[in-house]
Amino acid sequence: MKLKNSWLRFAPLAAIATLGLFGCTKSDSRPTVWVYTSLYPEVISTLEPLLAKELPDLQVKFFQGGSETIAARVNAELAGGKSQADLLLTSDPLWYLELKKSGHLLPYESPAAREVPKEWQDPDHAFTVSRVPVMVIGAHAEKISTSDAPKKWSDLLDPKWKGKISLGSPLESGTTFTAVSLFEKSMGWSFMEGLRKQEAISAGGNSAVLNRIETGEKPLGIVLLENILKAREKGSPVRALYPEDGVLPIPSPIAITAKTEHPDAAKKVYDWFFSFAAQNEIVKSGMYSPLPLGLTPPGGKPWSELSTKAFKWTPELLSELVAQREATKSKFQTLWLQ
């Protein structure tokens, strides 16, 4: 009887606890939009509060990883029937064309992206370039003087730089793969073969290349400008060299997946990425905007100065590079294993 009374004494408390755990929990009924992106975590952290303020009726969640990691995850999810991603925002333009051809993208002509140059818009509106990272030459300022530094891409083949160059791996980094494809298109395989003879290291992504430059292990590198600019803000000795024969733009698209459960919500987020607020944060992180907003990355050169010599993209070129993708990977792998 004493035990029974003890239970009765605590029963009201138990009921209250149960209500607190289950009965009073209110689920968030807002649509959830998943963005799979290769944007760096620190960039995402600046975008999230802006998104929450501008689109309070939506939950926007990010899955972050390198372009190759994102592609592998999405491809695996699609093989299972459907990807969790509603929006894709990575730096591998070739992958988007492959997804389009497989019917995995939802065509959308965004009114917010009308001023994006036509060469950076899919003609069927399956994807649109939302940011433009650029590939430059990085140099250790204390080990390579300004007067002695390479002025063109081809200057990297000068014998004096033998054993002093690195680049990412096109098998691991989407931006490096695009750069290798563009080098092959503009200079043939002779440039890559020359780098191999220079005993250049090809491994990892842009962060790995930057680290090798900073430590002096390889004082020259083919690397994204954004990595250099962010590092210089923290006192890095690496400086950017803008090749006279043109930087390599890596047009990075945004797209909506075909089987998204919330197409209207996904379109709102898609449009938002072309807003001034979003583009301003993207440019502040070291990339360029595809829109004529006059924004320049802190510490970088204006796009108006770089665009005249930058490598030119066309939808036809993109199709050609996609058709050669596997052959390019195979050729590079064979070359670097020799």
matplotlib code that plots the C-alpha trace (Angstrom):
import matplotlib.pyplot as plt

x = [0.0, 2.9, 4.4, 1.1, 0.7, 4.2, 3.3, 0.1, 2.0, 4.3, 1.8, 0.8, 4.5, 4.9, 1.9, 3.3, 6.7, 5.0, 3.1, 6.3, 8.0, 5.2, 2.0, 3.5, 6.0, 5.0, 6.6, 7.8, 5.4, 7.6, 8.8, 12.4, 14.7, 18.0, 20.9, 23.9, 26.8, 30.6, 30.6, 33.0, 31.4, 32.3, 30.5, 27.4, 27.5, 27.2, 24.3, 22.2, 21.0, 20.3, 18.2, 16.3, 15.5, 14.5, 12.6, 11.2, 8.5, 11.1, 13.6, 16.8, 19.4, 22.8, 24.9, 28.5, 31.3, 33.7, 32.2, 33.3, 31.9, 28.6, 28.4, 29.2, 26.5, 23.8, 24.6, 24.3, 21.0, 19.7, 20.7, 18.4, 15.5, 15.7, 18.1, 17.4, 18.8, 16.3, 19.0, 22.6, 25.2, 28.7, 31.7, 31.6, 29.7, 30.2, 28.3, 25.2, 25.1, 25.3, 22.4, 20.4, 20.9, 19.8, 16.6, 17.5, 17.1, 14.0, 14.0, 13.5, 13.9, 14.6, 13.5, 16.3, 19.0, 18.0, 21.2, 23.5, 25.4, 23.9, 27.1, 26.6, 23.0, 21.8, 19.7, 17.0, 17.2, 18.2, 20.9, 22.4, 25.9, 25.4, 29.1, 32.4, 35.6, 38.8, 41.9, 45.2, 48.9, 49.7, 53.3, 55.1, 56.0, 59.1, 60.6, 59.6, 60.2, 57.7, 60.2, 61.1, 57.6, 55.7, 53.8, 51.9, 50.7, 53.4, 56.1, 55.5, 57.3, 60.6, 63.3, 64.0, 60.7, 61.3, 60.2, 58.5, 55.0, 51.8, 48.2, 45.1, 44.1, 41.4, 40.2, 39.5, 38.7, 36.0, 37.6, 40.9, 39.3, 37.6, 41.0, 42.8, 40.0, 40.5, 44.3, 43.9, 41.4, 43.6, 47.1, 46.7, 48.2, 51.6, 51.1, 50.1, 52.9, 55.3, 54.1, 54.7, 58.3, 58.6, 57.9, 54.8, 52.7, 49.1, 47.2, 44.2, 42.2, 42.9, 43.4, 46.2, 47.8, 47.7, 49.2, 52.1, 52.8, 52.6, 55.0, 57.4, 57.3, 56.1, 56.3, 54.2, 50.7, 47.7, 45.0, 41.7, 41.9, 39.4, 41.8, 44.6, 42.5, 41.1, 44.6, 46.0, 43.4, 45.1, 48.7, 49.5, 52.7, 50.9, 50.1, 48.0, 49.5, 47.0, 48.4, 48.7, 47.1, 44.0, 42.6, 40.5, 36.9, 35.2, 31.5, 29.6, 25.9, 22.8, 20.0, 16.8, 16.5, 13.7, 12.0, 12.1, 9.1, 8.9, 9.5, 8.0, 10.1, 13.2, 12.5, 12.4, 15.8, 17.2, 16.0, 17.5, 21.0, 20.9, 19.9, 22.3, 22.6, 23.6, 25.9, 27.6, 28.5, 29.7, 32.0, 33.3, 34.4, 36.7, 34.6, 33.0, 29.4, 27.9, 25.7, 26.8, 26.8, 30.3, 31.4, 35.1, 36.5, 38.5, 42.1, 41.3, 41.2, 37.9, 36.2, 36.2, 40.0, 40.1, 37.2, 38.8, 41.5, 39.6, 38.9, 35.6, 32.8, 30.0, 27.3, 29.0, 32.3, 30.6, 29.1, 32.5, 34.2, 31.5, 31.9, 35.6, 35.3, 36.3, 39.0, 40.5, 40.5, 42.1, 44.7, 45.6, 45.8, 48.1, 50.3, 50.8, 51.4, 54.2]
y = [0.0, 2.4, 1.8, 2.4, 5.7, 6.8, 6.1, 8.1, 11.0, 11.2, 10.4, 14.1, 14.9, 12.0, 13.1, 16.6, 15.3, 13.1, 16.1, 18.1, 15.5, 14.6, 16.5, 20.0, 19.5, 21.5, 20.4, 22.9, 22.8, 25.0, 23.3, 22.2, 22.9, 21.0, 22.7, 20.5, 22.8, 23.0, 26.5, 26.7, 26.4, 30.0, 31.3, 29.2, 30.6, 34.2, 33.2, 31.3, 34.3, 36.3, 33.4, 33.1, 36.8, 36.9, 33.6, 33.0, 30.7, 28.2, 25.9, 25.9, 23.3, 22.8, 19.7, 20.8, 19.0, 19.3, 19.1, 15.6, 14.5, 16.2, 14.5, 11.1, 11.5, 12.7, 10.0, 7.4, 8.8, 9.0, 5.4, 4.6, 6.4, 10.0, 12.5, 14.4, 17.5, 20.2, 22.5, 21.8, 24.5, 23.2, 24.1, 21.3, 22.7, 19.5, 17.4, 19.6, 18.9, 15.2, 15.5, 17.4, 14.8, 12.1, 14.0, 14.8, 18.6, 20.7, 23.5, 26.9, 30.3, 32.5, 36.2, 37.0, 35.6, 37.3, 39.4, 36.5, 36.3, 33.7, 31.7, 31.0, 29.9, 26.6, 27.2, 24.9, 26.6, 23.4, 25.4, 28.8, 30.0, 31.6, 32.3, 32.4, 31.2, 31.8, 29.8, 31.7, 31.1, 31.3, 32.2, 32.4, 36.1, 35.5, 32.8, 34.2, 37.8, 39.8, 40.4, 36.7, 35.3, 33.6, 36.0, 33.4, 29.9, 28.6, 30.2, 27.5, 25.2, 27.2, 24.7, 27.1, 26.0, 22.3, 20.6, 23.8, 23.5, 21.8, 21.6, 19.7, 16.3, 16.4, 13.0, 14.7, 18.3, 19.4, 22.8, 21.2, 18.9, 21.8, 23.7, 20.6, 20.4, 24.0, 23.7, 20.8, 22.7, 25.9, 24.4, 20.7, 18.0, 19.5, 21.8, 19.0, 16.9, 19.8, 20.1, 16.4, 16.8, 19.7, 17.1, 19.0, 17.4, 16.7, 15.8, 16.9, 20.1, 23.8, 23.9, 21.3, 23.3, 26.5, 24.7, 23.4, 27.0, 28.5, 26.0, 26.5, 22.8, 23.9, 27.7, 27.9, 26.4, 26.4, 27.4, 29.3, 33.0, 32.7, 30.4, 33.0, 36.0, 34.3, 33.2, 36.7, 38.1, 35.9, 37.0, 34.3, 34.9, 33.6, 36.2, 35.8, 36.0, 36.8, 35.2, 37.6, 35.0, 34.9, 33.5, 30.4, 31.0, 28.0, 28.8, 27.3, 26.6, 26.3, 23.9, 22.4, 18.6, 17.1, 15.2, 17.9, 17.7, 21.5, 23.0, 26.4, 26.7, 25.6, 28.3, 30.9, 29.9, 29.7, 33.3, 34.4, 33.3, 35.9, 38.7, 41.5, 40.2, 36.7, 37.8, 40.4, 37.7, 35.4, 38.1, 38.9, 35.3, 35.7, 34.8, 36.8, 37.4, 36.5, 39.5, 43.0, 44.4, 46.0, 43.9, 43.0, 40.5, 42.3, 42.2, 41.0, 42.6, 43.9, 41.4, 44.1, 43.9, 40.1, 39.3, 40.5, 37.8, 35.2, 31.8, 32.0, 29.5, 28.5, 25.8, 24.0, 23.9, 22.5, 19.7, 18.9, 18.8, 16.5, 14.1, 14.0, 13.7, 10.1, 10.3, 13.3, 11.6, 8.5, 10.5, 12.5, 9.5, 7.6, 10.7, 11.2, 7.6, 7.4]
z = [0.0, 0.8, -2.6, -4.3, -2.5, -3.6, -7.2, -6.9, -5.4, -8.4, -11.1, -11.8, -12.2, -14.6, -16.6, -16.9, -18.0, -20.6, -21.9, -22.0, -24.0, -26.5, -26.0, -26.2, -29.0, -32.0, -35.3, -37.8, -40.7, -43.0, -46.2, -45.9, -48.8, -48.9, -50.6, -51.5, -52.0, -52.3, -50.8, -47.9, -44.4, -43.5, -46.6, -45.7, -42.2, -43.6, -45.9, -43.4, -41.3, -44.5, -45.9, -42.6, -42.7, -46.4, -46.5, -43.0, -44.4, -45.4, -43.6, -45.7, -44.8, -46.2, -46.9, -47.5, -49.3, -52.2, -55.7, -56.2, -52.8, -53.6, -57.0, -55.5, -52.9, -55.3, -57.9, -55.2, -54.0, -57.5, -58.1, -55.1, -56.7, -55.4, -54.0, -50.7, -52.4, -53.7, -55.0, -56.2, -55.9, -56.8, -58.9, -61.6, -64.6, -66.5, -64.0, -64.4, -68.1, -67.3, -64.9, -67.4, -70.1, -67.6, -66.8, -63.2, -63.3, -63.2, -65.9, -64.4, -66.0, -63.0, -63.4, -60.9, -63.3, -66.5, -66.6, -66.3, -69.7, -72.1, -72.2, -68.5, -68.8, -70.0, -73.2, -71.7, -68.3, -66.5, -64.7, -64.4, -63.2, -59.8, -59.0, -60.7, -59.0, -61.0, -61.2, -60.9, -60.1, -56.4, -55.4, -52.0, -51.8, -49.8, -52.0, -55.5, -56.3, -58.3, -61.1, -61.4, -61.0, -63.9, -66.1, -68.2, -67.7, -70.0, -67.8, -65.3, -67.8, -67.4, -66.1, -63.2, -61.6, -61.8, -58.5, -57.3, -58.6, -57.4, -58.4, -57.2, -58.4, -61.1, -59.7, -56.3, -57.1, -59.5, -60.0, -60.8, -63.3, -65.1, -65.1, -66.6, -69.3, -70.2, -70.3, -72.7, -74.8, -75.1, -75.1, -75.8, -73.6, -74.0, -71.0, -68.7, -70.0, -69.4, -65.8, -65.3, -66.6, -64.1, -61.4, -60.3, -57.5, -58.3, -55.1, -53.0, -53.6, -53.6, -49.8, -50.1, -52.9, -50.8, -47.9, -50.0, -51.2, -47.7, -46.2, -49.1, -50.1, -53.5, -53.7, -56.9, -57.5, -59.7, -57.2, -56.8, -56.1, -53.3, -51.3, -51.7, -50.7, -47.6, -46.6, -47.1, -44.7, -42.0, -42.9, -45.5, -47.6, -50.7, -53.4, -56.5, -60.0, -62.8, -65.9, -68.9, -71.1, -68.9, -65.7, -65.8, -64.8, -63.2, -63.8, -60.9, -61.5, -59.4, -60.3, -59.0, -58.8, -60.9, -58.1, -55.4, -53.2, -52.9, -56.3, -55.5, -52.3, -54.2, -56.8, -54.1, -52.8, -56.4, -57.0, -53.7, -54.7, -57.4, -55.0, -54.2, -50.6, -51.6, -54.5, -52.2, -49.7, -52.4, -53.8, -50.4, -50.1, -53.1, -56.1, -58.8, -59.6, -63.0, -62.7, -63.7, -60.1, -60.1, -57.1, -56.6, -54.1, -51.3, -52.4, -55.9, -59.3, -60.9, -63.2, -65.9, -65.9, -66.0, -68.4, -71.6, -71.4, -69.4, -71.0, -72.9, -72.1, -74.5, -74.2, -77.1, -75.3, -72.2, -74.3, -75.8, -72.4, -71.0, -74.0, -73.3, -69.5, -69.0, -71.6, -69.9, -66.5, -68.0, -69.9, -66.8, -64.5, -67.0, -67.4, -63.7, -62.9, -65.5]

ax = plt.figure().add_subplot(projection="3d")
ax.plot(x, y, z, "-o")
ax.set_aspect("equal")
plt.show()
